[in-house]
């Protein structure tokens, strides 16, 4: 009994740590955008390529035989390219571009409208009517996004149109990111799938956005923030979160992961002096409530 409790406690700590590191990652990105003349066209290719290469290198050292296994079958090649280019690349580029035009807290919350989109997609794919709690979750997500975008006044946007657009791109890409790689993750492990997804997505974005043409301020602070983004906010964040999922389960982990936008918001306020109005926080609550509504009711469905 004590062993199981200790395992659960460790799982909670690992999941929360991963979520906080993700929040820190977004805030470090915002710092680079505000003070170092960095753009998402420069940051995201470096982050994805660097983190992906490090993950693949670690996996190669541990088990070199299986690192290239997915490239030996047609479905593996097809699925990893879809995941890398649509799921990983668009999700990460959309997320950081939203930060560039708004702030880390808002970008993270807009991305959290993705779970509601997943609900809609699954209902359409499975040709079933949504359950009551799914309708409530969808309403909360849409209403929260409306509050964030307009502050309750539909005649004008409270955030830049670019922020809203790229936030929605990140949310749609999150649907692909979540659902599409199921086959790869089951057959080849989650970490290997993420490693290849980041590396390929980063290389593709490098070709598309040409970061070598961008000249930000590169000093010790820039390098430190970039190291935090790659090492803590990417590699360690994914490792901690995925380890936590194995210990506490996906349902509990998805609720604990809601600490990410909270962490991003708190760090933005304390470190970067971002000011949020009360109505922004109300919008945050509505969007994040979606995760709790869905997770708790899915758990009830599984137990019934």
N, C-alpha and C positions, 0 to 999 in steps of 0.2 A: 504493500500500500504506500509506504513512504517513498519507495523507489519510483512509483508511478507519479506521486505528487511532485517529487523532485524533477522528474522528466517534464511534467506539465509546466512547472515553474520555469525551468530552463527554456522550454519552448516559447513561453510568453516573453521572457527576456530577450531571446534571440529575435523573435518577430518584431518586437517593439524597437530593438536596436536597428534592425534593417530599415524599418519605417522612418525612424529619426534620421538615419544616414541619408535616406532618399530626400527627406525634407531639407537637410543640410546641403545636399547636392544642388537643389534648386536655388537655395539662397546664395550659394557660392557663385552659381551662374549669374544671378541677378547682380551680385557685387561686380563681377567682371564686365557686365553690360553697362553698369552705371559709372564705373570709375576707371576702366582700363581700355575703353574703346573697342571692346570685343563684341562680335556679333554672333548670332547662332550659326551663320555660314562658316565661321572659323571654329567655334567651340565644338559643335556637335560632331563633325567629321573626326576631329582629334580625339574626342571622348570615346566615340564608338570604336574607332580603329584601334586606339591604344588599349582600351579595356578588353576588347575582343581578342586582340593579339596576346595579351597577358593571360587571359583565361585559357586560350588554346595552348599556349606554351606550358602552363601548369598541368593541363590534362595530357599533353604530349609526354611530359616527363613522367607522369604517373602511369599512363597506359597508352603508349604510342600506337598500338595496333588498332584501337577503336576510334581514334581521332578523325580519321578519314572514312570511317565505315559508311556514313550516310551518302557519300558521293559515289558509292559503288552500286547503288540501285536507283532506278529512274524516279520512283516516287520520292525517295529521299532528296534527290537533287531538286526536283520540282518544288517540294514543300519548303525546303530551306530557303530557296530563292524568293518564294512568295512571302514567307515569314520575315526574311531580312529586309526586303525592299518595301513591302507595304506595312507589315506589322511593326518591326523594330525601327526602321529608318524614319518613316512618317510619324510614328508615335513620338519618338525622341526629338525629331526636328520640330514638330508641331508644338511640343511641350516647351522647349527652350525658346522658340520664337514667340510664344505667348508670354513667357517671362520677360523677354526683351521689350515687348509692347505694354506690359502691365507690371506684374510682380509675381514672386514665387508662390505666394498663398493663393492668389486668384487662379493662376495657371494650373496648380495642382487640383483645385476644386473643380474647375471646368473639365479637367481630364476625368474626374470621378463621375461625370455623367455617362461615361462608357458602360458601366454595369446596367443602367436602364436601357441603353441601346442593345445590349446583349439579350435582355429580356424580350424586347420586341422581335429581334431576329429569331430567337429560339421558338417563340410562339408562331411566327410565320413559317419557319422551317418544319416544325412539328404539326402544323395545321390544327392548332388548338386555341381555344379562347384563353385570354389571360385570366389568371386567378385574381381575386379581389386585392390581395396584398401586392400583386404585381402592378395593378392599376394605380394603387396608392403610391407605390414606389416611383412609378413613371411620372405621376403628377408632381411628387416632391422634387424629382430631378428637374423637370421642366420649369416648375415655379421657382426653384432656387436659382436656376440659370437666368431666368427672366429678371429676378431681383438683382442679381449680380450685374447683369448687362445694362439694366435701365434704372435701377434704384426705384422701381415702381412707376416710373414715368415712361410709357411706351413711345412717346414722341421724340425721345432723344436717348442716345447710348451713354452710359456712365463710364464705359471703358472704350478704348480705341477699337474701331471695327476690325483692325488687323488682329488684335488680341482675341476677340470673339471668334473670328474665322479660324485662326490657327488652334485655338482651344478646342473647337469642334472637330477640326482635322485630327488632333491628337486623340480625342475621345473615340472617333470612328476607327482610327488605326488601332486603338486599344482593343476594340472588338476583334479585329483580325489577330492581334497580338495574343489575345486570350484564348480564342477558339481554334485558330488554324493549326498551331503546332502540336496538337494533342498526340498525333501519331508519332512525330519525331521525339517528343519528350518521353513517351512510353517506351519506345524502342531504343533510343540512343541517349537517354538521360536529359534532364532539364538543363544542366550546366553546359553540356556540349552544344545543345541547340541554341542557347543564349550566346555562347561564345562565337559560334559561326554566324549567328544573326547579327551580332554587333559588328564583327569584322567585315562581313560582306556589305552590310548597310553603310558602315563607315567608309569603305572604299568607294562605293557607288556615290555617296554624298560628296566625297572628295572630288570626284570627277565632275559632278554636277555643279557644285558651288565654288570650286577652285579657291580653297582657303589661303593658298600661297599668295594670292593677290591682295589679301587683307593684311593690314599692318597695325595691329593693336599695340598697346603699351606692354612690352614683355619685360617684367622685372621680377624680383624675388616674390612679391605678393601675388603676381599673376601665376607664377610657377607653383606656388604653394596652393593657391585656390584650385588650379588645374589638377594637382596631385590629389587633393581632397576629393574632387569630383570623380576622378578615375578610380582611385584606390578605395576610399571610404564610401563614396556615393554610388559606386557602381559595383565593383568586385565584392567588397565586404558586405555591402547592403544586400545584394542578391544572395550571397552565401548565408548570411544570418537569417534572411527571410525564408529561404527555401528549407534551411535546417529547422526553423521554427514550424513551418508547415508540416513537416514530417512528424513533429512531436505533438502539436496541438490540433492538427487537422486543418483543411482548407477553409472551412466555414469560420472557425474561430480566428484563423489568421487574417481572413479578409476584413473582419471587424477590427482587429488590432491594428491593421495597416492604416486605418483611418487616422492614426496618430500622425501620419506623413503630412497632410495639409495643415494640421494643428502645429506641428513642429516648424514647417515652412513659414507659417504665419507669425509664430512667436519669434523666430529668428529674424524674420524681415523687420518686425517692429523694434526689437531690442538692438539689433546690429545695424540694419540699414535705414532705420527711422521711417519706415513706411507707415502711413496713417490709414487705418481702416475705420469706416463709419459703422455705426450699429447695424444699419441695414445690410452692409456687406456681410457681417457676421450672421445675420438672419439667413441670408442666402446660402452661406456656408453650411449652416445647420440643416437646411432643407435638402441640399445635395447629398451631404454625408449621411443623412438619415436613410437614404435609399439603400446603402450597404447593410445597415442594421435590419431594416425591414425585410429585405430579401434573405439575408443570412439566417436570421432567427426563424423565419417561416419555412425555409428550406430544411432547416434542422428538424422542425416539427413534422414536416412531410416525411422525412426519412425515418423518424422514430415511430410514426403512426402505421 
